[in-house]
C-alpha cells in the first residue's frame, strides 16, 4: 500500500455570486491592479494510504464528496500526489 497526499480545492460553482471574492476583488482594484472574477474557497489537505490514485478518487466521490462540498452550490477539484517515503 502506498501513501498519497490529497488536496481538495472547494469553490462556489461558476455563475454563483461570491461575496467574499467580490470584497477582495474591490480591494485589489482600489490599488489600481486590474483583476476579475476573484473567488474565495477552501483547501483540504490530508495524507491517505491506498492501493492507487483511482481507489482514492472512487472513495472521495462515493463517500466523502458531500463532506467536502455542498453539491448544490459548490464544486471541488482533487489533486493526488504519491509520497515517496524512504
C-alpha distance (Angstrom), angle and dihedral (degrees) to the residues before:
residue distance angle dihedral
X1 . . .
X2 3.81 . .
X3 3.79 130.7 .
X4 3.79 120.9 -123.9
X5 3.79 136.8 -174.2
X6 3.80 111.7 -135.3
X7 3.79 124.7 -161.6
X8 3.79 119.2 -168.7
X9 3.81 116.0 -168.7
X10 3.81 113.2 -162.4
X11 3.82 121.1 -164.3
X12 3.77 136.8 163.8
X13 3.79 111.9 -92.1
X14 3.79 116.9 -93.4
X15 3.79 112.6 -86.9
X16 3.81 95.3 29.3
X17 3.79 117.8 114.9
X18 3.81 112.8 -108.3
X19 3.82 106.4 -157.6
X20 3.82 94.3 -174.3
X21 3.79 90.5 49.0
X22 3.81 90.5 49.9
X23 3.83 91.9 53.3
X24 3.81 91.6 50.4
X25 3.81 90.7 44.9
X26 3.81 91.3 52.7
X27 3.81 91.6 49.6
X28 3.80 92.0 49.6
X29 3.81 91.2 47.6
X30 3.82 90.0 50.5
X31 3.81 85.9 63.6
X32 3.82 89.6 57.8
X33 3.80 93.6 -106.4
X34 3.78 113.4 138.1
X35 3.83 107.7 -132.4
X36 3.78 133.0 150.9
X37 3.79 138.8 -167.0
X38 3.82 98.3 13.3
X39 3.81 110.2 -170.9
X40 3.79 128.1 -166.5
X41 3.79 119.3 -151.9
X42 3.75 143.5 151.7
X43 3.78 131.6 -101.8
X44 3.81 121.2 -147.0
X45 3.81 115.8 -166.7
X46 3.79 127.5 -176.1
X47 3.79 143.2 150.0
X48 3.80 119.9 -121.9
X49 3.79 136.2 178.8
X50 3.78 115.0 -132.6
X51 3.78 143.7 144.5
X52 3.81 94.1 -115.1
X53 3.79 147.3 -6.6
X54 3.81 88.6 -108.7
X55 3.81 90.5 57.7
X56 3.81 90.3 51.6
X57 3.81 91.9 50.1
X58 3.78 90.8 49.5
X59 3.81 91.7 49.7
X60 3.79 92.5 48.7
X61 3.79 95.0 46.0
X62 3.82 95.0 45.4
X63 3.80 102.7 35.6
X64 3.80 112.3 14.9
X65 3.81 107.8 32.4
X66 3.81 95.8 95.9
X67 3.80 90.5 45.3
X68 3.80 91.0 58.6
X69 3.81 100.4 37.6
X70 3.78 141.7 15.8
X71 3.82 100.1 -119.6
X72 3.80 91.9 -150.9
X73 3.80 95.2 63.9
X74 3.81 107.7 6.7
X75 3.78 138.8 65.2
X76 3.77 129.1 -167.2
X77 3.78 139.3 -153.8
X78 3.79 124.0 -153.3
X79 3.80 127.9 -147.8
X80 3.81 118.1 -173.1
X81 3.80 123.4 -169.2
X82 3.79 124.7 -176.6
X83 3.79 112.0 -128.6
X84 3.78 115.6 -137.1
X85 3.78 106.1 -144.7
X86 3.77 118.5 -174.2
